C-alpha cells in the first residue's frame, strides 16, 4: 500500500475517491474516524491509500483533475 493523498478537506477526499473509483482503482481511506480525537475540528488529515501497482495511474488521475498529492 502506498499513500496517495493526505488532506483535511473532506470534499477533496470524496472527489478523489469518486474519480479513482470511476477509473477502477480501489482506494483505502484511512484515519476516517480520527475526528473523534480532534473534536471534529478537521485538524487531523485523512489519507487515501492505493495498491503499489496502482500508484502511478492514481497519481495521473489526480494530476489530470488538478488535485495536488503533495508528492511532487
PDB file of N, CA, C and O in Angstrom:
ATOM      1  N   UNK A   1       0.849  -1.185   0.000  1.00  0.00           N
ATOM      2  CA  UNK A   1       0.000   0.000   0.000  1.00  0.00           C
ATOM      3  C   UNK A   1       0.888   1.240   0.000  1.00  0.00           C
ATOM      4  O   UNK A   1       1.912   1.300   0.680  1.00  0.00           O
ATOM      5  N   UNK A   2       0.465   2.212  -0.776  1.00  0.00           N
ATOM      6  CA  UNK A   2       1.186   3.481  -0.850  1.00  0.00           C
ATOM      7  C   UNK A   2       0.218   4.622  -0.565  1.00  0.00           C
ATOM      8  O   UNK A   2      -0.944   4.588  -0.971  1.00  0.00           O
ATOM      9  N   UNK A   3       0.717   5.629   0.139  1.00  0.00           N
ATOM     10  CA  UNK A   3      -0.098   6.815   0.401  1.00  0.00           C
ATOM     11  C   UNK A   3      -0.154   7.653  -0.865  1.00  0.00           C
ATOM     12  O   UNK A   3       0.875   8.001  -1.444  1.00  0.00           O
ATOM     13  N   UNK A   4      -1.361   7.967  -1.281  1.00  0.00           N
ATOM     14  CA  UNK A   4      -1.568   8.771  -2.481  1.00  0.00           C
ATOM     15  C   UNK A   4      -1.862  10.221  -2.139  1.00  0.00           C
ATOM     16  O   UNK A   4      -1.359  11.136  -2.791  1.00  0.00           O
ATOM     17  N   UNK A   5      -2.681  10.425  -1.110  1.00  0.00           N
ATOM     18  CA  UNK A   5      -3.163  11.763  -0.803  1.00  0.00           C
ATOM     19  C   UNK A   5      -3.383  11.887   0.695  1.00  0.00           C
ATOM     20  O   UNK A   5      -3.810  10.940   1.357  1.00  0.00           O
ATOM     21  N   UNK A   6      -3.085  13.068   1.217  1.00  0.00           N
ATOM     22  CA  UNK A   6      -3.336  13.377   2.626  1.00  0.00           C
ATOM     23  C   UNK A   6      -3.989  14.750   2.658  1.00  0.00           C
ATOM     24  O   UNK A   6      -3.439  15.713   2.124  1.00  0.00           O
ATOM     25  N   UNK A   7      -5.172  14.845   3.288  1.00  0.00           N
ATOM     26  CA  UNK A   7      -5.885  16.126   3.287  1.00  0.00           C
ATOM     27  C   UNK A   7      -6.811  16.225   4.492  1.00  0.00           C
ATOM     28  O   UNK A   7      -7.318  15.224   4.996  1.00  0.00           O
ATOM     29  N   UNK A   8      -7.016  17.458   4.936  1.00  0.00           N
ATOM     30  CA  UNK A   8      -8.001  17.710   5.986  1.00  0.00           C
ATOM     31  C   UNK A   8      -9.329  18.126   5.378  1.00  0.00           C
ATOM     32  O   UNK A   8     -10.306  18.315   6.103  1.00  0.00           O
ATOM     33  N   UNK A   9      -9.382  18.272   4.059  1.00  0.00           N
ATOM     34  CA  UNK A   9     -10.596  18.707   3.366  1.00  0.00           C
ATOM     35  C   UNK A   9     -11.408  17.482   2.929  1.00  0.00           C
ATOM     36  O   UNK A   9     -10.988  16.758   2.026  1.00  0.00           O
ATOM     37  N   UNK A  10     -12.559  17.244   3.555  1.00  0.00           N
ATOM     38  CA  UNK A  10     -13.342  16.055   3.207  1.00  0.00           C
ATOM     39  C   UNK A  10     -13.876  16.085   1.780  1.00  0.00           C
ATOM     40  O   UNK A  10     -14.142  15.030   1.205  1.00  0.00           O
ATOM     41  N   UNK A  11     -14.040  17.271   1.198  1.00  0.00           N
ATOM     42  CA  UNK A  11     -14.522  17.327  -0.184  1.00  0.00           C
ATOM     43  C   UNK A  11     -13.446  16.861  -1.159  1.00  0.00           C
ATOM     44  O   UNK A  11     -13.761  16.235  -2.172  1.00  0.00           O
ATOM     45  N   UNK A  12     -12.197  17.154  -0.871  1.00  0.00           N
ATOM     46  CA  UNK A  12     -11.096  16.689  -1.719  1.00  0.00           C
ATOM     47  C   UNK A  12     -10.999  15.172  -1.639  1.00  0.00           C
ATOM     48  O   UNK A  12     -10.822  14.501  -2.656  1.00  0.00           O
ATOM     49  N   UNK A  13     -11.115  14.640  -0.441  1.00  0.00           N
ATOM     50  CA  UNK A  13     -11.064  13.186  -0.254  1.00  0.00           C
ATOM     51  C   UNK A  13     -12.206  12.513  -1.020  1.00  0.00           C
ATOM     52  O   UNK A  13     -11.987  11.523  -1.717  1.00  0.00           O
ATOM     53  N   UNK A  14     -13.408  13.043  -0.893  1.00  0.00           N
ATOM     54  CA  UNK A  14     -14.575  12.463  -1.571  1.00  0.00           C
ATOM     55  C   UNK A  14     -14.434  12.549  -3.087  1.00  0.00           C
ATOM     56  O   UNK A  14     -14.736  11.587  -3.792  1.00  0.00           O
ATOM     57  N   UNK A  15     -13.978  13.696  -3.593  1.00  0.00           N
ATOM     58  CA  UNK A  15     -13.814  13.875  -5.034  1.00  0.00           C
ATOM     59  C   UNK A  15     -12.747  12.927  -5.573  1.00  0.00           C
ATOM     60  O   UNK A  15     -12.958  12.272  -6.594  1.00  0.00           O
ATOM     61  N   UNK A  16     -11.618  12.853  -4.901  1.00  0.00           N
ATOM     62  CA  UNK A  16     -10.544  11.966  -5.335  1.00  0.00           C
ATOM     63  C   UNK A  16     -10.999  10.503  -5.310  1.00  0.00           C
ATOM     64  O   UNK A  16     -10.694   9.737  -6.224  1.00  0.00           O
ATOM     65  N   UNK A  17     -11.714  10.130  -4.279  1.00  0.00           N
ATOM     66  CA  UNK A  17     -12.218   8.756  -4.176  1.00  0.00           C
ATOM     67  C   UNK A  17     -13.154   8.432  -5.324  1.00  0.00           C
ATOM     68  O   UNK A  17     -13.068   7.355  -5.914  1.00  0.00           O
ATOM     69  N   UNK A  18     -14.054   9.362  -5.646  1.00  0.00           N
ATOM     70  CA  UNK A  18     -15.001   9.146  -6.742  1.00  0.00           C
ATOM     71  C   UNK A  18     -14.277   9.035  -8.081  1.00  0.00           C
ATOM     72  O   UNK A  18     -14.603   8.167  -8.891  1.00  0.00           O
ATOM     73  N   UNK A  19     -13.300   9.903  -8.319  1.00  0.00           N
ATOM     74  CA  UNK A  19     -12.537   9.854  -9.569  1.00  0.00           C
ATOM     75  C   UNK A  19     -11.798   8.531  -9.716  1.00  0.00           C
ATOM     76  O   UNK A  19     -11.837   7.899 -10.772  1.00  0.00           O
ATOM     77  N   UNK A  20     -11.128   8.122  -8.649  1.00  0.00           N
ATOM     78  CA  UNK A  20     -10.343   6.891  -8.701  1.00  0.00           C
ATOM     79  C   UNK A  20     -11.231   5.659  -8.846  1.00  0.00           C
ATOM     80  O   UNK A  20     -10.899   4.727  -9.579  1.00  0.00           O
ATOM     81  N   UNK A  21     -12.350   5.662  -8.149  1.00  0.00           N
ATOM     82  CA  UNK A  21     -13.283   4.537  -8.263  1.00  0.00           C
ATOM     83  C   UNK A  21     -13.828   4.439  -9.688  1.00  0.00           C
ATOM     84  O   UNK A  21     -14.013   3.346 -10.224  1.00  0.00           O
ATOM     85  N   UNK A  22     -14.078   5.600 -10.288  1.00  0.00           N
ATOM     86  CA  UNK A  22     -14.553   5.631 -11.669  1.00  0.00           C
ATOM     87  C   UNK A  22     -13.545   5.068 -12.654  1.00  0.00           C
ATOM     88  O   UNK A  22     -13.923   4.599 -13.728  1.00  0.00           O
ATOM     89  N   UNK A  23     -12.276   5.110 -12.303  1.00  0.00           N
ATOM     90  CA  UNK A  23     -11.210   4.560 -13.143  1.00  0.00           C
ATOM     91  C   UNK A  23     -10.893   3.113 -12.778  1.00  0.00           C
ATOM     92  O   UNK A  23      -9.992   2.507 -13.358  1.00  0.00           O
ATOM     93  N   UNK A  24     -11.630   2.564 -11.824  1.00  0.00           N
ATOM     94  CA  UNK A  24     -11.408   1.175 -11.426  1.00  0.00           C
ATOM     95  C   UNK A  24     -10.240   0.984 -10.481  1.00  0.00           C
ATOM     96  O   UNK A  24      -9.726  -0.126 -10.345  1.00  0.00           O
ATOM     97  N   UNK A  25      -9.813   2.059  -9.824  1.00  0.00           N
ATOM     98  CA  UNK A  25      -8.713   1.985  -8.872  1.00  0.00           C
ATOM     99  C   UNK A  25      -9.287   1.917  -7.466  1.00  0.00           C
ATOM    100  O   UNK A  25      -9.992   2.827  -7.030  1.00  0.00           O
ATOM    101  N   UNK A  26      -8.985   0.842  -6.764  1.00  0.00           N
ATOM    102  CA  UNK A  26      -9.502   0.660  -5.408  1.00  0.00           C
ATOM    103  C   UNK A  26      -8.748   1.569  -4.442  1.00  0.00           C
ATOM    104  O   UNK A  26      -7.518   1.611  -4.437  1.00  0.00           O
ATOM    105  N   UNK A  27      -9.508   2.291  -3.628  1.00  0.00           N
ATOM    106  CA  UNK A  27      -8.943   3.264  -2.697  1.00  0.00           C
ATOM    107  C   UNK A  27      -9.270   2.840  -1.271  1.00  0.00           C
ATOM    108  O   UNK A  27     -10.373   2.376  -0.984  1.00  0.00           O
ATOM    109  N   UNK A  28      -8.300   3.007  -0.392  1.00  0.00           N
ATOM    110  CA  UNK A  28      -8.489   2.697   1.015  1.00  0.00           C
ATOM    111  C   UNK A  28      -8.358   3.996   1.798  1.00  0.00           C
ATOM    112  O   UNK A  28      -7.306   4.635   1.780  1.00  0.00           O
ATOM    113  N   UNK A  29      -9.413   4.377   2.476  1.00  0.00           N
ATOM    114  CA  UNK A  29      -9.482   5.644   3.213  1.00  0.00           C
ATOM    115  C   UNK A  29      -9.099   5.378   4.670  1.00  0.00           C
ATOM    116  O   UNK A  29      -9.806   4.674   5.391  1.00  0.00           O
ATOM    117  N   UNK A  30      -7.974   5.948   5.090  1.00  0.00           N
ATOM    118  CA  UNK A  30      -7.507   5.760   6.460  1.00  0.00           C
ATOM    119  C   UNK A  30      -7.767   7.003   7.292  1.00  0.00           C
ATOM    120  O   UNK A  30      -7.922   8.098   6.753  1.00  0.00           O
ATOM    121  N   UNK A  31      -7.813   6.837   8.573  1.00  0.00           N
ATOM    122  CA  UNK A  31      -7.989   7.924   9.539  1.00  0.00           C
ATOM    123  C   UNK A  31      -9.367   8.580   9.457  1.00  0.00           C
ATOM    124  O   UNK A  31      -9.523   9.747   9.816  1.00  0.00           O
ATOM    125  N   UNK A  32     -10.351   7.841   8.990  1.00  0.00           N
ATOM    126  CA  UNK A  32     -11.702   8.383   8.822  1.00  0.00           C
ATOM    127  C   UNK A  32     -12.300   8.824  10.153  1.00  0.00           C
ATOM    128  O   UNK A  32     -12.978   9.850  10.221  1.00  0.00           O
ATOM    129  N   UNK A  33     -12.057   8.072  11.183  1.00  0.00           N
ATOM    130  CA  UNK A  33     -12.698   8.356  12.477  1.00  0.00           C
ATOM    131  C   UNK A  33     -11.795   9.122  13.440  1.00  0.00           C
ATOM    132  O   UNK A  33     -12.066   9.167  14.639  1.00  0.00           O
ATOM    133  N   UNK A  34     -10.743   9.713  12.932  1.00  0.00           N
ATOM    134  CA  UNK A  34      -9.834  10.477  13.787  1.00  0.00           C
ATOM    135  C   UNK A  34     -10.474  11.767  14.296  1.00  0.00           C
ATOM    136  O   UNK A  34      -9.968  12.376  15.239  1.00  0.00           O
ATOM    137  N   UNK A  35     -11.582  12.190  13.682  1.00  0.00           N
ATOM    138  CA  UNK A  35     -12.235  13.421  14.128  1.00  0.00           C
ATOM    139  C   UNK A  35     -12.723  13.292  15.570  1.00  0.00           C
ATOM    140  O   UNK A  35     -12.953  14.300  16.239  1.00  0.00           O
ATOM    141  N   UNK A  36     -12.878  12.073  16.043  1.00  0.00           N
ATOM    142  CA  UNK A  36     -13.255  11.861  17.439  1.00  0.00           C
ATOM    143  C   UNK A  36     -12.177  12.432  18.359  1.00  0.00           C
ATOM    144  O   UNK A  36     -12.476  12.980  19.420  1.00  0.00           O
ATOM    145  N   UNK A  37     -10.929  12.297  17.939  1.00  0.00           N
ATOM    146  CA  UNK A  37      -9.816  12.771  18.756  1.00  0.00           C
ATOM    147  C   UNK A  37      -9.613  14.278  18.688  1.00  0.00           C
ATOM    148  O   UNK A  37      -9.186  14.898  19.661  1.00  0.00           O
ATOM    149  N   UNK A  38      -9.924  14.869  17.524  1.00  0.00           N
ATOM    150  CA  UNK A  38      -9.702  16.311  17.402  1.00  0.00           C
ATOM    151  C   UNK A  38     -10.979  17.124  17.611  1.00  0.00           C
ATOM    152  O   UNK A  38     -11.004  18.321  17.326  1.00  0.00           O
ATOM    153  N   UNK A  39     -12.025  16.491  18.100  1.00  0.00           N
ATOM    154  CA  UNK A  39     -13.271  17.203  18.390  1.00  0.00           C
ATOM    155  C   UNK A  39     -13.994  17.683  17.147  1.00  0.00           C
ATOM    156  O   UNK A  39     -14.693  18.696  17.191  1.00  0.00           O
ATOM    157  N   UNK A  40     -13.838  16.970  16.032  1.00  0.00           N
ATOM    158  CA  UNK A  40     -14.461  17.303  14.745  1.00  0.00           C
ATOM    159  C   UNK A  40     -14.027  18.656  14.212  1.00  0.00           C
ATOM    160  O   UNK A  40     -14.768  19.303  13.472  1.00  0.00           O
ATOM    161  N   UNK A  41     -12.826  19.088  14.584  1.00  0.00           N
ATOM    162  CA  UNK A  41     -12.301  20.361  14.085  1.00  0.00           C
ATOM    163  C   UNK A  41     -11.668  20.229  12.705  1.00  0.00           C
ATOM    164  O   UNK A  41     -11.462  21.232  12.022  1.00  0.00           O
ATOM    165  N   UNK A  42     -11.360  19.009  12.290  1.00  0.00           N
ATOM    166  CA  UNK A  42     -10.764  18.794  10.986  1.00  0.00           C
ATOM    167  C   UNK A  42      -9.290  19.126  10.916  1.00  0.00           C
ATOM    168  O   UNK A  42      -8.788  19.495   9.853  1.00  0.00           O
ATOM    169  N   UNK A  43      -8.588  19.002  12.027  1.00  0.00           N
ATOM    170  CA  UNK A  43      -7.160  19.326  12.017  1.00  0.00           C
ATOM    171  C   UNK A  43      -6.275  18.110  11.755  1.00  0.00           C
ATOM    172  O   UNK A  43      -5.100  18.259  11.417  1.00  0.00           O
ATOM    173  N   UNK A  44      -6.826  16.920  11.907  1.00  0.00           N
ATOM    174  CA  UNK A  44      -6.059  15.709  11.624  1.00  0.00           C
ATOM    175  C   UNK A  44      -6.395  15.242  10.201  1.00  0.00           C
ATOM    176  O   UNK A  44      -7.563  15.017   9.884  1.00  0.00           O
ATOM    177  N   UNK A  45      -5.390  15.097   9.356  1.00  0.00           N
ATOM    178  CA  UNK A  45      -5.656  14.739   7.956  1.00  0.00           C
ATOM    179  C   UNK A  45      -6.087  13.292   7.793  1.00  0.00           C
ATOM    180  O   UNK A  45      -5.729  12.416   8.581  1.00  0.00           O
ATOM    181  N   UNK A  46      -6.867  13.073   6.745  1.00  0.00           N
ATOM    182  CA  UNK A  46      -7.224  11.728   6.319  1.00  0.00           C
ATOM    183  C   UNK A  46      -6.292  11.348   5.182  1.00  0.00           C
ATOM    184  O   UNK A  46      -5.793  12.212   4.461  1.00  0.00           O
ATOM    185  N   UNK A  47      -6.060  10.057   5.024  1.00  0.00           N
ATOM    186  CA  UNK A  47      -5.158   9.569   3.987  1.00  0.00           C
ATOM    187  C   UNK A  47      -5.887   8.634   3.039  1.00  0.00           C
ATOM    188  O   UNK A  47      -6.727   7.834   3.453  1.00  0.00           O
ATOM    189  N   UNK A  48      -5.553   8.746   1.767  1.00  0.00           N
ATOM    190  CA  UNK A  48      -6.023   7.799   0.767  1.00  0.00           C
ATOM    191  C   UNK A  48      -4.843   6.928   0.369  1.00  0.00           C
ATOM    192  O   UNK A  48      -3.773   7.430   0.026  1.00  0.00           O
ATOM    193  N   UNK A  49      -5.045   5.645   0.418  1.00  0.00           N
ATOM    194  CA  UNK A  49      -4.018   4.677   0.072  1.00  0.00           C
ATOM    195  C   UNK A  49      -4.475   3.891  -1.153  1.00  0.00           C
ATOM    196  O   UNK A  49      -5.667   3.655  -1.352  1.00  0.00           O
ATOM    197  N   UNK A  50      -3.502   3.491  -1.970  1.00  0.00           N
ATOM    198  CA  UNK A  50      -3.780   2.639  -3.122  1.00  0.00           C
ATOM    199  C   UNK A  50      -2.761   1.507  -3.136  1.00  0.00           C
ATOM    200  O   UNK A  50      -1.733   1.563  -2.461  1.00  0.00           O
ATOM    201  N   UNK A  51      -3.068   0.495  -3.910  1.00  0.00           N
ATOM    202  CA  UNK A  51      -2.112  -0.609  -4.058  1.00  0.00           C
ATOM    203  C   UNK A  51      -0.862  -0.100  -4.769  1.00  0.00           C
ATOM    204  O   UNK A  51      -0.930   0.828  -5.574  1.00  0.00           O
ATOM    205  N   UNK A  52       0.255  -0.703  -4.470  1.00  0.00           N
ATOM    206  CA  UNK A  52       1.533  -0.293  -5.068  1.00  0.00           C
ATOM    207  C   UNK A  52       1.437  -0.211  -6.594  1.00  0.00           C
ATOM    208  O   UNK A  52       1.908   0.751  -7.202  1.00  0.00           O
ATOM    209  N   UNK A  53       0.829  -1.217  -7.199  1.00  0.00           N
ATOM    210  CA  UNK A  53       0.764  -1.273  -8.658  1.00  0.00           C
ATOM    211  C   UNK A  53      -0.188  -0.241  -9.266  1.00  0.00           C
ATOM    212  O   UNK A  53      -0.145  -0.001 -10.473  1.00  0.00           O
ATOM    213  N   UNK A  54      -1.044   0.370  -8.446  1.00  0.00           N
ATOM    214  CA  UNK A  54      -1.992   1.384  -8.936  1.00  0.00           C
ATOM    215  C   UNK A  54      -1.507   2.814  -8.702  1.00  0.00           C
ATOM    216  O   UNK A  54      -2.171   3.762  -9.123  1.00  0.00           O
ATOM    217  N   UNK A  55      -0.372   2.986  -8.044  1.00  0.00           N
ATOM    218  CA  UNK A  55       0.067   4.314  -7.638  1.00  0.00           C
ATOM    219  C   UNK A  55       0.271   5.268  -8.818  1.00  0.00           C
ATOM    220  O   UNK A  55      -0.223   6.395  -8.783  1.00  0.00           O
ATOM    221  N   UNK A  56       0.975   4.846  -9.840  1.00  0.00           N
ATOM    222  CA  UNK A  56       1.265   5.732 -10.973  1.00  0.00           C
ATOM    223  C   UNK A  56      -0.024   6.144 -11.673  1.00  0.00           C
ATOM    224  O   UNK A  56      -0.206   7.319 -11.994  1.00  0.00           O
ATOM    225  N   UNK A  57      -0.911   5.197 -11.911  1.00  0.00           N
ATOM    226  CA  UNK A  57      -2.187   5.518 -12.569  1.00  0.00           C
ATOM    227  C   UNK A  57      -3.031   6.443 -11.699  1.00  0.00           C
ATOM    228  O   UNK A  57      -3.667   7.366 -12.208  1.00  0.00           O
ATOM    229  N   UNK A  58      -3.040   6.201 -10.402  1.00  0.00           N
ATOM    230  CA  UNK A  58      -3.829   7.031  -9.482  1.00  0.00           C
ATOM    231  C   UNK A  58      -3.284   8.452  -9.434  1.00  0.00           C
ATOM    232  O   UNK A  58      -4.055   9.412  -9.421  1.00  0.00           O
ATOM    233  N   UNK A  59      -1.958   8.593  -9.406  1.00  0.00           N
ATOM    234  CA  UNK A  59      -1.363   9.930  -9.418  1.00  0.00           C
ATOM    235  C   UNK A  59      -1.722  10.675 -10.698  1.00  0.00           C
ATOM    236  O   UNK A  59      -1.973  11.880 -10.667  1.00  0.00           O
ATOM    237  N   UNK A  60      -1.747   9.971 -11.810  1.00  0.00           N
ATOM    238  CA  UNK A  60      -2.101  10.580 -13.084  1.00  0.00           C
ATOM    239  C   UNK A  60      -3.548  11.079 -13.074  1.00  0.00           C
ATOM    240  O   UNK A  60      -3.835  12.175 -13.557  1.00  0.00           O
ATOM    241  N   UNK A  61      -4.449  10.275 -12.527  1.00  0.00           N
ATOM    242  CA  UNK A  61      -5.857  10.678 -12.447  1.00  0.00           C
ATOM    243  C   UNK A  61      -5.997  11.955 -11.622  1.00  0.00           C
ATOM    244  O   UNK A  61      -6.692  12.885 -12.032  1.00  0.00           O
ATOM    245  N   UNK A  62      -5.345  12.003 -10.469  1.00  0.00           N
ATOM    246  CA  UNK A  62      -5.433  13.192  -9.622  1.00  0.00           C
ATOM    247  C   UNK A  62      -4.785  14.403 -10.290  1.00  0.00           C
ATOM    248  O   UNK A  62      -5.334  15.504 -10.245  1.00  0.00           O
ATOM    249  N   UNK A  63      -3.639  14.207 -10.899  1.00  0.00           N
ATOM    250  CA  UNK A  63      -2.948  15.307 -11.579  1.00  0.00           C
ATOM    251  C   UNK A  63      -3.809  15.864 -12.723  1.00  0.00           C
ATOM    252  O   UNK A  63      -3.900  17.080 -12.897  1.00  0.00           O
ATOM    253  N   UNK A  64      -4.437  14.976 -13.496  1.00  0.00           N
ATOM    254  CA  UNK A  64      -5.293  15.404 -14.608  1.00  0.00           C
ATOM    255  C   UNK A  64      -6.516  16.184 -14.136  1.00  0.00           C
ATOM    256  O   UNK A  64      -7.118  16.923 -14.915  1.00  0.00           O
ATOM    257  N   UNK A  65      -6.885  16.024 -12.869  1.00  0.00           N
ATOM    258  CA  UNK A  65      -8.042  16.716 -12.305  1.00  0.00           C
ATOM    259  C   UNK A  65      -7.642  17.790 -11.304  1.00  0.00           C
ATOM    260  O   UNK A  65      -8.456  18.232 -10.492  1.00  0.00           O
ATOM    261  N   UNK A  66      -6.390  18.203 -11.369  1.00  0.00           N
ATOM    262  CA  UNK A  66      -5.856  19.324 -10.560  1.00  0.00           C
ATOM    263  C   UNK A  66      -5.999  19.109  -9.055  1.00  0.00           C
ATOM    264  O   UNK A  66      -6.262  20.051  -8.308  1.00  0.00           O
ATOM    265  N   UNK A  67      -5.822  17.860  -8.616  1.00  0.00           N
ATOM    266  CA  UNK A  67      -5.815  17.570  -7.188  1.00  0.00           C
ATOM    267  C   UNK A  67      -4.376  17.324  -6.785  1.00  0.00           C
ATOM    268  O   UNK A  67      -3.792  16.314  -7.177  1.00  0.00           O
ATOM    269  N   UNK A  68      -3.787  18.236  -6.002  1.00  0.00           N
ATOM    270  CA  UNK A  68      -2.383  18.067  -5.615  1.00  0.00           C
ATOM    271  C   UNK A  68      -2.211  16.929  -4.612  1.00  0.00           C
ATOM    272  O   UNK A  68      -2.959  16.824  -3.639  1.00  0.00           O
ATOM    273  N   UNK A  69      -1.222  16.083  -4.862  1.00  0.00           N
ATOM    274  CA  UNK A  69      -0.964  14.972  -3.955  1.00  0.00           C
ATOM    275  C   UNK A  69       0.113  15.321  -2.946  1.00  0.00           C
ATOM    276  O   UNK A  69       0.241  14.655  -1.918  1.00  0.00           O
ATOM    277  N   UNK A  70       0.892  16.361  -3.229  1.00  0.00           N
ATOM    278  CA  UNK A  70       1.990  16.709  -2.349  1.00  0.00           C
ATOM    279  C   UNK A  70       3.181  15.797  -2.525  1.00  0.00           C
ATOM    280  O   UNK A  70       4.126  15.846  -1.737  1.00  0.00           O
ATOM    281  N   UNK A  71       3.148  14.967  -3.545  1.00  0.00           N
ATOM    282  CA  UNK A  71       4.220  14.004  -3.796  1.00  0.00           C
ATOM    283  C   UNK A  71       5.146  14.480  -4.906  1.00  0.00           C
ATOM    284  O   UNK A  71       6.065  13.753  -5.282  1.00  0.00           O
ATOM    285  N   UNK A  72       4.934  15.669  -5.439  1.00  0.00           N
ATOM    286  CA  UNK A  72       5.823  16.160  -6.489  1.00  0.00           C
ATOM    287  C   UNK A  72       5.242  16.082  -7.787  1.00  0.00           C
ATOM    288  O   UNK A  72       5.876  16.461  -8.771  1.00  0.00           O
TER     289      UNK A  72
END
